[in-house]
């Protein structure tokens, strides 16, 4: 009987690790996107593009980057 529980615990541990790795991956992807957007916004502000044009520029940059 102890072997059955030991195997179940190992499987549960592996599932937890897999779930944490997926979550970690999603968090890093989100942070990467967020920091890229902040850098782009900062550069656009430094160049001096007005706010109305700025939002359109950011949208086009994300479309371009995503391709």
C-alpha positions in Angstrom: 0.0 0.0 0.0 2.7 2.6 0.7 4.0 2.3 -2.8 0.6 3.3 -4.2 0.5 6.4 -2.0 4.1 7.3 -2.9 3.3 7.1 -6.6 0.2 9.2 -6.2 2.2 11.8 -4.2 4.8 11.9 -7.0 2.1 12.4 -9.6 0.5 15.1 -7.6 3.8 16.8 -7.1 4.6 16.6 -10.8 1.2 18.1 -11.6 1.8 21.0 -9.2 5.2 21.6 -10.7 3.8 21.6 -14.2 1.0 24.0 -13.2 3.5 26.3 -11.6 5.8 26.2 -14.6 2.9 27.2 -16.9 1.9 30.0 -14.5 5.4 31.2 -14.3 5.7 31.2 -18.1 2.4 33.2 -18.4 3.6 35.7 -15.8 7.0 36.3 -17.6 5.2 36.7 -21.0 2.8 39.3 -19.4 5.7 41.1 -17.8 7.7 41.1 -21.1 4.7 42.6 -22.9 4.1 45.2 -20.2 7.8 46.3 -20.2 7.9 46.4 -24.0 4.8 48.6 -24.0 6.3 50.9 -21.3 9.5 51.3 -23.2 7.6 52.1 -26.4 5.4 54.7 -24.6 8.5 56.2 -23.1 10.2 56.5 -26.5 7.1 58.0 -28.1 6.8 60.6 -25.3 10.5 61.5 -25.7 10.0 62.0 -29.5 7.0 64.2 -28.7 4.1 62.5 -30.5 0.8 64.0 -29.3 -1.5 61.7 -27.2 -4.0 61.0 -29.9 -1.3 59.9 -32.4 0.5 58.1 -29.6 -2.2 55.5 -29.0 -2.5 54.8 -32.7 1.3 54.4 -32.9 1.4 52.0 -30.0 -1.4 49.9 -31.6 0.5 49.7 -34.9 3.7 48.8 -33.2 2.1 45.9 -31.3 0.5 44.6 -34.6 4.0 44.9 -36.2 5.8 43.2 -33.3 3.2 40.4 -33.1 3.8 39.3 -36.8 
